[in-house]
Amino acid sequence: VYTDWGKPEARALSRVSPEQLRGYAFAPGSMGPKVEAAVEFVEAGGRMAGIGNLGDAQAILRGEAGTVIAMEGGEGSRDG
């Protein structure tokens, strides 16, 4: 998940809370539904949700790829 997608200041989010994600706008036909589903899952009691490439599933769980959404958040970013 990136903030400011498509702009020079775009930044990858590595670990965020649902509240932090709600502070950003995401395209309704693109990342919006994925982000909303992950946020709702965590807010409903899920321990964490991950968004990323399915082939990176293990790396996402380790926090090495994709975006992890969890109540403890952190709004970390990943360079490159």
PDB file of N, CA, C and O in Angstrom:
ATOM      1  N   VAL A   1       0.856  -1.170   0.000  1.00  0.00           N
ATOM      2  CA  VAL A   1       0.000   0.000   0.000  1.00  0.00           C
ATOM      3  C   VAL A   1       0.900   1.230   0.000  1.00  0.00           C
ATOM      4  O   VAL A   1       1.833   1.337   0.796  1.00  0.00           O
ATOM      5  N   TYR A   2       0.605   2.147  -0.900  1.00  0.00           N
ATOM      6  CA  TYR A   2       1.382   3.376  -1.012  1.00  0.00           C
ATOM      7  C   TYR A   2       0.516   4.593  -0.737  1.00  0.00           C
ATOM      8  O   TYR A   2      -0.660   4.622  -1.101  1.00  0.00           O
ATOM      9  N   THR A   3       1.097   5.594  -0.097  1.00  0.00           N
ATOM     10  CA  THR A   3       0.449   6.902  -0.015  1.00  0.00           C
ATOM     11  C   THR A   3       0.850   7.660  -1.271  1.00  0.00           C
ATOM     12  O   THR A   3       1.928   7.429  -1.817  1.00  0.00           O
ATOM     13  N   ASP A   4       0.009   8.545  -1.723  1.00  0.00           N
ATOM     14  CA  ASP A   4       0.311   9.396  -2.888  1.00  0.00           C
ATOM     15  C   ASP A   4       0.752   8.593  -4.104  1.00  0.00           C
ATOM     16  O   ASP A   4       1.695   8.970  -4.799  1.00  0.00           O
ATOM     17  N   TRP A   5       0.062   7.479  -4.355  1.00  0.00           N
ATOM     18  CA  TRP A   5       0.409   6.603  -5.470  1.00  0.00           C
ATOM     19  C   TRP A   5       0.466   7.399  -6.779  1.00  0.00           C
ATOM     20  O   TRP A   5      -0.401   8.229  -7.051  1.00  0.00           O
ATOM     21  N   GLY A   6       1.495   7.134  -7.579  1.00  0.00           N
ATOM     22  CA  GLY A   6       1.642   7.778  -8.869  1.00  0.00           C
ATOM     23  C   GLY A   6       2.293   9.141  -8.830  1.00  0.00           C
ATOM     24  O   GLY A   6       2.464   9.773  -9.872  1.00  0.00           O
ATOM     25  N   LYS A   7       2.658   9.607  -7.653  1.00  0.00           N
ATOM     26  CA  LYS A   7       3.292  10.910  -7.492  1.00  0.00           C
ATOM     27  C   LYS A   7       4.735  10.703  -7.037  1.00  0.00           C
ATOM     28  O   LYS A   7       5.068   9.659  -6.477  1.00  0.00           O
ATOM     29  N   PRO A   8       5.591  11.697  -7.277  1.00  0.00           N
ATOM     30  CA  PRO A   8       6.990  11.557  -6.861  1.00  0.00           C
ATOM     31  C   PRO A   8       7.156  11.309  -5.357  1.00  0.00           C
ATOM     32  O   PRO A   8       8.123  10.671  -4.941  1.00  0.00           O
ATOM     33  N   GLU A   9       6.236  11.799  -4.554  1.00  0.00           N
ATOM     34  CA  GLU A   9       6.335  11.638  -3.101  1.00  0.00           C
ATOM     35  C   GLU A   9       5.688  10.347  -2.591  1.00  0.00           C
ATOM     36  O   GLU A   9       5.519  10.176  -1.383  1.00  0.00           O
ATOM     37  N   ALA A  10       5.324   9.433  -3.508  1.00  0.00           N
ATOM     38  CA  ALA A  10       4.721   8.151  -3.112  1.00  0.00           C
ATOM     39  C   ALA A  10       5.633   7.438  -2.125  1.00  0.00           C
ATOM     40  O   ALA A  10       6.858   7.467  -2.238  1.00  0.00           O
ATOM     41  N   ARG A  11       4.981   6.787  -1.136  1.00  0.00           N
ATOM     42  CA  ARG A  11       5.748   6.101  -0.093  1.00  0.00           C
ATOM     43  C   ARG A  11       5.014   4.827   0.287  1.00  0.00           C
ATOM     44  O   ARG A  11       3.804   4.830   0.512  1.00  0.00           O
ATOM     45  N   ALA A  12       5.774   3.728   0.354  1.00  0.00           N
ATOM     46  CA  ALA A  12       5.218   2.429   0.726  1.00  0.00           C
ATOM     47  C   ALA A  12       4.999   2.381   2.224  1.00  0.00           C
ATOM     48  O   ALA A  12       5.866   2.790   2.997  1.00  0.00           O
ATOM     49  N   LEU A  13       3.845   1.885   2.637  1.00  0.00           N
ATOM     50  CA  LEU A  13       3.550   1.692   4.062  1.00  0.00           C
ATOM     51  C   LEU A  13       3.823   0.241   4.415  1.00  0.00           C
ATOM     52  O   LEU A  13       3.304  -0.668   3.767  1.00  0.00           O
ATOM     53  N   SER A  14       4.634   0.020   5.437  1.00  0.00           N
ATOM     54  CA  SER A  14       4.963  -1.358   5.801  1.00  0.00           C
ATOM     55  C   SER A  14       4.101  -1.877   6.947  1.00  0.00           C
ATOM     56  O   SER A  14       3.717  -3.046   6.947  1.00  0.00           O
ATOM     57  N   ARG A  15       3.791  -1.023   7.924  1.00  0.00           N
ATOM     58  CA  ARG A  15       2.969  -1.452   9.067  1.00  0.00           C
ATOM     59  C   ARG A  15       2.158  -0.256   9.554  1.00  0.00           C
ATOM     60  O   ARG A  15       2.719   0.778   9.915  1.00  0.00           O
ATOM     61  N   VAL A  16       0.840  -0.404   9.560  1.00  0.00           N
ATOM     62  CA  VAL A  16      -0.050   0.686   9.948  1.00  0.00           C
ATOM     63  C   VAL A  16      -1.239   0.149  10.726  1.00  0.00           C
ATOM     64  O   VAL A  16      -1.563  -1.036  10.652  1.00  0.00           O
ATOM     65  N   SER A  17      -1.877   1.030  11.467  1.00  0.00           N
ATOM     66  CA  SER A  17      -3.106   0.672  12.177  1.00  0.00           C
ATOM     67  C   SER A  17      -4.297   1.013  11.278  1.00  0.00           C
ATOM     68  O   SER A  17      -4.157   1.791  10.333  1.00  0.00           O
ATOM     69  N   PRO A  18      -5.456   0.441  11.564  1.00  0.00           N
ATOM     70  CA  PRO A  18      -6.650   0.809  10.811  1.00  0.00           C
ATOM     71  C   PRO A  18      -6.906   2.320  10.871  1.00  0.00           C
ATOM     72  O   PRO A  18      -7.256   2.934   9.863  1.00  0.00           O
ATOM     73  N   GLU A  19      -6.733   2.902  12.033  1.00  0.00           N
ATOM     74  CA  GLU A  19      -6.961   4.346  12.191  1.00  0.00           C
ATOM     75  C   GLU A  19      -6.027   5.153  11.290  1.00  0.00           C
ATOM     76  O   GLU A  19      -6.453   6.124  10.665  1.00  0.00           O
ATOM     77  N   GLN A  20      -4.764   4.757  11.221  1.00  0.00           N
ATOM     78  CA  GLN A  20      -3.809   5.457  10.365  1.00  0.00           C
ATOM     79  C   GLN A  20      -4.206   5.331   8.896  1.00  0.00           C
ATOM     80  O   GLN A  20      -4.136   6.307   8.150  1.00  0.00           O
ATOM     81  N   LEU A  21      -4.623   4.129   8.475  1.00  0.00           N
ATOM     82  CA  LEU A  21      -5.022   3.934   7.080  1.00  0.00           C
ATOM     83  C   LEU A  21      -6.244   4.757   6.727  1.00  0.00           C
ATOM     84  O   LEU A  21      -6.349   5.248   5.603  1.00  0.00           O
ATOM     85  N   ARG A  22      -7.167   4.920   7.657  1.00  0.00           N
ATOM     86  CA  ARG A  22      -8.369   5.718   7.393  1.00  0.00           C
ATOM     87  C   ARG A  22      -8.031   7.187   7.144  1.00  0.00           C
ATOM     88  O   ARG A  22      -8.866   7.930   6.629  1.00  0.00           O
ATOM     89  N   GLY A  23      -6.828   7.612   7.500  1.00  0.00           N
ATOM     90  CA  GLY A  23      -6.400   8.985   7.263  1.00  0.00           C
ATOM     91  C   GLY A  23      -5.948   9.249   5.835  1.00  0.00           C
ATOM     92  O   GLY A  23      -5.657  10.392   5.482  1.00  0.00           O
ATOM     93  N   TYR A  24      -5.884   8.217   5.014  1.00  0.00           N
ATOM     94  CA  TYR A  24      -5.449   8.345   3.620  1.00  0.00           C
ATOM     95  C   TYR A  24      -6.605   8.060   2.681  1.00  0.00           C
ATOM     96  O   TYR A  24      -7.561   7.379   3.054  1.00  0.00           O
ATOM     97  N   ALA A  25      -6.522   8.580   1.463  1.00  0.00           N
ATOM     98  CA  ALA A  25      -7.527   8.308   0.433  1.00  0.00           C
ATOM     99  C   ALA A  25      -6.943   7.298  -0.554  1.00  0.00           C
ATOM    100  O   ALA A  25      -5.795   7.424  -0.981  1.00  0.00           O
ATOM    101  N   PHE A  26      -7.745   6.299  -0.909  1.00  0.00           N
ATOM    102  CA  PHE A  26      -7.325   5.280  -1.872  1.00  0.00           C
ATOM    103  C   PHE A  26      -8.379   5.179  -2.958  1.00  0.00           C
ATOM    104  O   PHE A  26      -9.569   5.356  -2.697  1.00  0.00           O
ATOM    105  N   ALA A  27      -7.942   4.894  -4.176  1.00  0.00           N
ATOM    106  CA  ALA A  27      -8.841   4.811  -5.322  1.00  0.00           C
ATOM    107  C   ALA A  27      -9.934   3.774  -5.081  1.00  0.00           C
ATOM    108  O   ALA A  27      -9.637   2.634  -4.722  1.00  0.00           O
ATOM    109  N   PRO A  28     -11.211   4.166  -5.277  1.00  0.00           N
ATOM    110  CA  PRO A  28     -12.320   3.251  -4.989  1.00  0.00           C
ATOM    111  C   PRO A  28     -12.330   1.992  -5.844  1.00  0.00           C
ATOM    112  O   PRO A  28     -12.848   0.969  -5.397  1.00  0.00           O
ATOM    113  N   GLY A  29     -11.790   2.022  -7.035  1.00  0.00           N
ATOM    114  CA  GLY A  29     -11.811   0.834  -7.882  1.00  0.00           C
ATOM    115  C   GLY A  29     -10.498   0.086  -7.877  1.00  0.00           C
ATOM    116  O   GLY A  29     -10.307  -0.842  -8.664  1.00  0.00           O
ATOM    117  N   SER A  30      -9.591   0.476  -6.999  1.00  0.00           N
ATOM    118  CA  SER A  30      -8.261  -0.117  -7.000  1.00  0.00           C
ATOM    119  C   SER A  30      -7.905  -0.582  -5.594  1.00  0.00           C
ATOM    120  O   SER A  30      -8.348  -1.646  -5.163  1.00  0.00           O
ATOM    121  N   MET A  31      -7.112   0.201  -4.878  1.00  0.00           N
ATOM    122  CA  MET A  31      -6.685  -0.185  -3.529  1.00  0.00           C
ATOM    123  C   MET A  31      -7.766   0.061  -2.486  1.00  0.00           C
ATOM    124  O   MET A  31      -7.748  -0.569  -1.428  1.00  0.00           O
ATOM    125  N   GLY A  32      -8.688   0.942  -2.751  1.00  0.00           N
ATOM    126  CA  GLY A  32      -9.723   1.270  -1.775  1.00  0.00           C
ATOM    127  C   GLY A  32     -10.428   0.058  -1.182  1.00  0.00           C
ATOM    128  O   GLY A  32     -10.481  -0.067   0.042  1.00  0.00           O
ATOM    129  N   PRO A  33     -10.977  -0.847  -2.008  1.00  0.00           N
ATOM    130  CA  PRO A  33     -11.672  -2.014  -1.462  1.00  0.00           C
ATOM    131  C   PRO A  33     -10.753  -2.948  -0.665  1.00  0.00           C
ATOM    132  O   PRO A  33     -11.175  -3.522   0.339  1.00  0.00           O
ATOM    133  N   LYS A  34      -9.516  -3.101  -1.103  1.00  0.00           N
ATOM    134  CA  LYS A  34      -8.576  -3.969  -0.382  1.00  0.00           C
ATOM    135  C   LYS A  34      -8.257  -3.390   0.987  1.00  0.00           C
ATOM    136  O   LYS A  34      -8.263  -4.097   1.995  1.00  0.00           O
ATOM    137  N   VAL A  35      -7.979  -2.088   1.004  1.00  0.00           N
ATOM    138  CA  VAL A  35      -7.657  -1.418   2.270  1.00  0.00           C
ATOM    139  C   VAL A  35      -8.855  -1.481   3.204  1.00  0.00           C
ATOM    140  O   VAL A  35      -8.698  -1.794   4.384  1.00  0.00           O
ATOM    141  N   GLU A  36     -10.038  -1.191   2.704  1.00  0.00           N
ATOM    142  CA  GLU A  36     -11.237  -1.194   3.548  1.00  0.00           C
ATOM    143  C   GLU A  36     -11.504  -2.582   4.124  1.00  0.00           C
ATOM    144  O   GLU A  36     -11.838  -2.702   5.302  1.00  0.00           O
ATOM    145  N   ALA A  37     -11.362  -3.626   3.319  1.00  0.00           N
ATOM    146  CA  ALA A  37     -11.576  -4.993   3.812  1.00  0.00           C
ATOM    147  C   ALA A  37     -10.571  -5.337   4.904  1.00  0.00           C
ATOM    148  O   ALA A  37     -10.942  -5.938   5.913  1.00  0.00           O
ATOM    149  N   ALA A  38      -9.313  -4.969   4.722  1.00  0.00           N
ATOM    150  CA  ALA A  38      -8.284  -5.258   5.728  1.00  0.00           C
ATOM    151  C   ALA A  38      -8.556  -4.491   7.012  1.00  0.00           C
ATOM    152  O   ALA A  38      -8.417  -5.041   8.104  1.00  0.00           O
ATOM    153  N   VAL A  39      -8.940  -3.236   6.893  1.00  0.00           N
ATOM    154  CA  VAL A  39      -9.249  -2.406   8.059  1.00  0.00           C
ATOM    155  C   VAL A  39     -10.429  -2.998   8.826  1.00  0.00           C
ATOM    156  O   VAL A  39     -10.370  -3.137  10.047  1.00  0.00           O
ATOM    157  N   GLU A  40     -11.489  -3.344   8.120  1.00  0.00           N
ATOM    158  CA  GLU A  40     -12.676  -3.911   8.776  1.00  0.00           C
ATOM    159  C   GLU A  40     -12.344  -5.230   9.473  1.00  0.00           C
ATOM    160  O   GLU A  40     -12.839  -5.487  10.570  1.00  0.00           O
ATOM    161  N   PHE A  41     -11.521  -6.061   8.855  1.00  0.00           N
ATOM    162  CA  PHE A  41     -11.139  -7.336   9.457  1.00  0.00           C
ATOM    163  C   PHE A  41     -10.417  -7.113  10.788  1.00  0.00           C
ATOM    164  O   PHE A  41     -10.749  -7.744  11.792  1.00  0.00           O
ATOM    165  N   VAL A  42      -9.444  -6.225  10.792  1.00  0.00           N
ATOM    166  CA  VAL A  42      -8.676  -5.969  12.018  1.00  0.00           C
ATOM    167  C   VAL A  42      -9.559  -5.315  13.076  1.00  0.00           C
ATOM    168  O   VAL A  42      -9.474  -5.670  14.251  1.00  0.00           O
ATOM    169  N   GLU A  43     -10.403  -4.367  12.679  1.00  0.00           N
ATOM    170  CA  GLU A  43     -11.288  -3.709  13.640  1.00  0.00           C
ATOM    171  C   GLU A  43     -12.308  -4.676  14.230  1.00  0.00           C
ATOM    172  O   GLU A  43     -12.790  -4.458  15.342  1.00  0.00           O
ATOM    173  N   ALA A  44     -12.644  -5.742  13.501  1.00  0.00           N
ATOM    174  CA  ALA A  44     -13.612  -6.740  13.985  1.00  0.00           C
ATOM    175  C   ALA A  44     -12.956  -7.788  14.879  1.00  0.00           C
ATOM    176  O   ALA A  44     -13.623  -8.709  15.351  1.00  0.00           O
ATOM    177  N   GLY A  45     -11.649  -7.649  15.113  1.00  0.00           N
ATOM    178  CA  GLY A  45     -10.994  -8.567  16.030  1.00  0.00           C
ATOM    179  C   GLY A  45      -9.906  -9.426  15.421  1.00  0.00           C
ATOM    180  O   GLY A  45      -9.252 -10.192  16.129  1.00  0.00           O
ATOM    181  N   GLY A  46      -9.704  -9.308  14.116  1.00  0.00           N
ATOM    182  CA  GLY A  46      -8.616 -10.059  13.491  1.00  0.00           C
ATOM    183  C   GLY A  46      -7.278  -9.543  14.010  1.00  0.00           C
ATOM    184  O   GLY A  46      -7.105  -8.340  14.206  1.00  0.00           O
ATOM    185  N   ARG A  47      -6.355 -10.436  14.228  1.00  0.00           N
ATOM    186  CA  ARG A  47      -5.047 -10.055  14.793  1.00  0.00           C
ATOM    187  C   ARG A  47      -4.279  -9.122  13.864  1.00  0.00           C
ATOM    188  O   ARG A  47      -3.718  -8.117  14.301  1.00  0.00           O
ATOM    189  N   MET A  48      -4.261  -9.467  12.576  1.00  0.00           N
ATOM    190  CA  MET A  48      -3.592  -8.637  11.580  1.00  0.00           C
ATOM    191  C   MET A  48      -4.098  -9.011  10.204  1.00  0.00           C
ATOM    192  O   MET A  48      -4.660 -10.087  10.002  1.00  0.00           O
ATOM    193  N   ALA A  49      -3.890  -8.102   9.258  1.00  0.00           N
ATOM    194  CA  ALA A  49      -4.202  -8.367   7.857  1.00  0.00           C
ATOM    195  C   ALA A  49      -2.989  -7.936   7.047  1.00  0.00           C
ATOM    196  O   ALA A  49      -2.252  -7.033   7.446  1.00  0.00           O
ATOM    197  N   GLY A  50      -2.792  -8.575   5.931  1.00  0.00           N
ATOM    198  CA  GLY A  50      -1.671  -8.218   5.065  1.00  0.00           C
ATOM    199  C   GLY A  50      -2.152  -7.954   3.659  1.00  0.00           C
ATOM    200  O   GLY A  50      -3.036  -8.646   3.153  1.00  0.00           O
ATOM    201  N   ILE A  51      -1.568  -6.952   3.027  1.00  0.00           N
ATOM    202  CA  ILE A  51      -1.865  -6.640   1.634  1.00  0.00           C
ATOM    203  C   ILE A  51      -0.545  -6.711   0.878  1.00  0.00           C
ATOM    204  O   ILE A  51       0.434  -6.071   1.259  1.00  0.00           O
ATOM    205  N   GLY A  52      -0.527  -7.486  -0.186  1.00  0.00           N
ATOM    206  CA  GLY A  52       0.672  -7.596  -0.995  1.00  0.00           C
ATOM    207  C   GLY A  52       0.525  -8.704  -2.010  1.00  0.00           C
ATOM    208  O   GLY A  52      -0.557  -9.267  -2.176  1.00  0.00           O
ATOM    209  N   ASN A  53       1.593  -9.010  -2.675  1.00  0.00           N
ATOM    210  CA  ASN A  53       1.632 -10.054  -3.675  1.00  0.00           C
ATOM    211  C   ASN A  53       1.496 -11.416  -2.999  1.00  0.00           C
ATOM    212  O   ASN A  53       2.190 -11.693  -2.021  1.00  0.00           O
ATOM    213  N   LEU A  54       0.621 -12.254  -3.504  1.00  0.00           N
ATOM    214  CA  LEU A  54       0.399 -13.570  -2.904  1.00  0.00           C
ATOM    215  C   LEU A  54       1.695 -14.376  -2.821  1.00  0.00           C
ATOM    216  O   LEU A  54       1.892 -15.132  -1.870  1.00  0.00           O
ATOM    217  N   GLY A  55       2.563 -14.224  -3.790  1.00  0.00           N
ATOM    218  CA  GLY A  55       3.841 -14.927  -3.768  1.00  0.00           C
ATOM    219  C   GLY A  55       4.754 -14.484  -2.636  1.00  0.00           C
ATOM    220  O   GLY A  55       5.723 -15.168  -2.306  1.00  0.00           O
ATOM    221  N   ASP A  56       4.439 -13.325  -2.036  1.00  0.00           N
ATOM    222  CA  ASP A  56       5.218 -12.789  -0.912  1.00  0.00           C
ATOM    223  C   ASP A  56       4.551 -13.061   0.440  1.00  0.00           C
ATOM    224  O   ASP A  56       4.912 -12.433   1.435  1.00  0.00           O
ATOM    225  N   ALA A  57       3.593 -13.979   0.493  1.00  0.00           N
ATOM    226  CA  ALA A  57       2.808 -14.195   1.711  1.00  0.00           C
ATOM    227  C   ALA A  57       3.667 -14.414   2.954  1.00  0.00           C
ATOM    228  O   ALA A  57       3.406 -13.805   3.992  1.00  0.00           O
ATOM    229  N   GLN A  58       4.669 -15.255   2.872  1.00  0.00           N
ATOM    230  CA  GLN A  58       5.501 -15.497   4.058  1.00  0.00           C
ATOM    231  C   GLN A  58       6.282 -14.249   4.445  1.00  0.00           C
ATOM    232  O   GLN A  58       6.418 -13.948   5.631  1.00  0.00           O
ATOM    233  N   ALA A  59       6.798 -13.519   3.459  1.00  0.00           N
ATOM    234  CA  ALA A  59       7.535 -12.282   3.750  1.00  0.00           C
ATOM    235  C   ALA A  59       6.610 -11.232   4.347  1.00  0.00           C
ATOM    236  O   ALA A  59       7.037 -10.468   5.212  1.00  0.00           O
ATOM    237  N   ILE A  60       5.350 -11.172   3.908  1.00  0.00           N
ATOM    238  CA  ILE A  60       4.384 -10.228   4.478  1.00  0.00           C
ATOM    239  C   ILE A  60       4.164 -10.559   5.944  1.00  0.00           C
ATOM    240  O   ILE A  60       4.147  -9.659   6.784  1.00  0.00           O
ATOM    241  N   LEU A  61       3.995 -11.834   6.263  1.00  0.00           N
ATOM    242  CA  LEU A  61       3.790 -12.233   7.659  1.00  0.00           C
ATOM    243  C   LEU A  61       4.983 -11.887   8.539  1.00  0.00           C
ATOM    244  O   LEU A  61       4.824 -11.631   9.733  1.00  0.00           O
ATOM    245  N   ARG A  62       6.175 -11.877   7.955  1.00  0.00           N
ATOM    246  CA  ARG A  62       7.373 -11.498   8.706  1.00  0.00           C
ATOM    247  C   ARG A  62       7.595  -9.984   8.716  1.00  0.00           C
ATOM    248  O   ARG A  62       8.510  -9.500   9.382  1.00  0.00           O
ATOM    249  N   GLY A  63       6.767  -9.231   7.982  1.00  0.00           N
ATOM    250  CA  GLY A  63       6.924  -7.784   7.909  1.00  0.00           C
ATOM    251  C   GLY A  63       8.026  -7.344   6.964  1.00  0.00           C
ATOM    252  O   GLY A  63       8.533  -6.229   7.079  1.00  0.00           O
ATOM    253  N   GLU A  64       8.403  -8.211   6.026  1.00  0.00           N
ATOM    254  CA  GLU A  64       9.491  -7.913   5.095  1.00  0.00           C
ATOM    255  C   GLU A  64       9.002  -7.481   3.718  1.00  0.00           C
ATOM    256  O   GLU A  64       9.805  -7.077   2.877  1.00  0.00           O
ATOM    257  N   ALA A  65       7.702  -7.560   3.478  1.00  0.00           N
ATOM    258  CA  ALA A  65       7.127  -7.183   2.182  1.00  0.00           C
ATOM    259  C   ALA A  65       5.685  -6.746   2.421  1.00  0.00           C
ATOM    260  O   ALA A  65       5.120  -6.993   3.486  1.00  0.00           O
ATOM    261  N   GLY A  66       5.107  -6.103   1.433  1.00  0.00           N
ATOM    262  CA  GLY A  66       3.708  -5.702   1.513  1.00  0.00           C
ATOM    263  C   GLY A  66       3.428  -4.753   2.662  1.00  0.00           C
ATOM    264  O   GLY A  66       4.324  -4.081   3.173  1.00  0.00           O
ATOM    265  N   THR A  67       2.162  -4.715   3.057  1.00  0.00           N
ATOM    266  CA  THR A  67       1.703  -3.856   4.157  1.00  0.00           C
ATOM    267  C   THR A  67       0.985  -4.709   5.185  1.00  0.00           C
ATOM    268  O   THR A  67       0.113  -5.505   4.836  1.00  0.00           O
ATOM    269  N   VAL A  68       1.343  -4.548   6.444  1.00  0.00           N
ATOM    270  CA  VAL A  68       0.676  -5.229   7.553  1.00  0.00           C
ATOM    271  C   VAL A  68      -0.216  -4.205   8.247  1.00  0.00           C
ATOM    272  O   VAL A  68       0.226  -3.107   8.588  1.00  0.00           O
ATOM    273  N   ILE A  69      -1.482  -4.582   8.452  1.00  0.00           N
ATOM    274  CA  ILE A  69      -2.436  -3.744   9.172  1.00  0.00           C
ATOM    275  C   ILE A  69      -2.719  -4.442  10.485  1.00  0.00           C
ATOM    276  O   ILE A  69      -3.169  -5.588  10.505  1.00  0.00           O
ATOM    277  N   ALA A  70      -2.452  -3.747  11.588  1.00  0.00           N
ATOM    278  CA  ALA A  70      -2.661  -4.309  12.925  1.00  0.00           C
ATOM    279  C   ALA A  70      -3.036  -3.178  13.869  1.00  0.00           C
ATOM    280  O   ALA A  70      -2.705  -2.020  13.616  1.00  0.00           O
ATOM    281  N   MET A  71      -3.726  -3.508  14.955  1.00  0.00           N
ATOM    282  CA  MET A  71      -4.169  -2.473  15.890  1.00  0.00           C
ATOM    283  C   MET A  71      -3.003  -1.671  16.447  1.00  0.00           C
ATOM    284  O   MET A  71      -3.146  -0.473  16.691  1.00  0.00           O
ATOM    285  N   GLU A  72      -1.841  -2.307  16.655  1.00  0.00           N
ATOM    286  CA  GLU A  72      -0.699  -1.569  17.204  1.00  0.00           C
ATOM    287  C   GLU A  72      -0.026  -0.689  16.157  1.00  0.00           C
ATOM    288  O   GLU A  72       0.758   0.190  16.515  1.00  0.00           O
ATOM    289  N   GLY A  73      -0.308  -0.901  14.886  1.00  0.00           N
ATOM    290  CA  GLY A  73       0.154  -0.038  13.818  1.00  0.00           C
ATOM    291  C   GLY A  73       1.621   0.308  13.843  1.00  0.00           C
ATOM    292  O   GLY A  73       2.465  -0.540  14.136  1.00  0.00           O
ATOM    293  N   GLY A  74       1.920   1.533  13.540  1.00  0.00           N
ATOM    294  CA  GLY A  74       3.299   1.999  13.543  1.00  0.00           C
ATOM    295  C   GLY A  74       3.613   2.940  12.404  1.00  0.00           C
ATOM    296  O   GLY A  74       4.598   3.675  12.477  1.00  0.00           O
ATOM    297  N   GLU A  75       2.815   2.945  11.357  1.00  0.00           N
ATOM    298  CA  GLU A  75       3.004   3.780  10.171  1.00  0.00           C
ATOM    299  C   GLU A  75       4.441   3.764   9.679  1.00  0.00           C
ATOM    300  O   GLU A  75       5.027   4.803   9.374  1.00  0.00           O
ATOM    301  N   GLY A  76       4.983   2.580   9.612  1.00  0.00           N
ATOM    302  CA  GLY A  76       6.326   2.433   9.067  1.00  0.00           C
ATOM    303  C   GLY A  76       6.283   2.521   7.555  1.00  0.00           C
ATOM    304  O   GLY A  76       5.267   2.204   6.935  1.00  0.00           O
ATOM    305  N   SER A  77       7.370   2.946   6.970  1.00  0.00           N
ATOM    306  CA  SER A  77       7.471   2.967   5.528  1.00  0.00           C
ATOM    307  C   SER A  77       8.667   2.125   5.101  1.00  0.00           C
ATOM    308  O   SER A  77       9.609   1.905   5.862  1.00  0.00           O
ATOM    309  N   ARG A  78       8.595   1.672   3.875  1.00  0.00           N
ATOM    310  CA  ARG A  78       9.655   0.833   3.333  1.00  0.00           C
ATOM    311  C   ARG A  78      10.213   1.551   2.122  1.00  0.00           C
ATOM    312  O   ARG A  78       9.465   1.864   1.196  1.00  0.00           O
ATOM    313  N   ASP A  79      11.485   1.815   2.108  1.00  0.00           N
ATOM    314  CA  ASP A  79      12.118   2.474   0.974  1.00  0.00           C
ATOM    315  C   ASP A  79      12.239   1.518  -0.192  1.00  0.00           C
ATOM    316  O   ASP A  79      12.476   0.322  -0.023  1.00  0.00           O
ATOM    317  N   GLY A  80      12.063   2.092  -1.418  1.00  0.00           N
ATOM    318  CA  GLY A  80      12.306   1.340  -2.643  1.00  0.00           C
ATOM    319  C   GLY A  80      11.293   0.330  -2.925  1.00  0.00           C
ATOM    320  O   GLY A  80      11.385  -0.372  -3.932  1.00  0.00           O
TER     321      GLY A  80
END
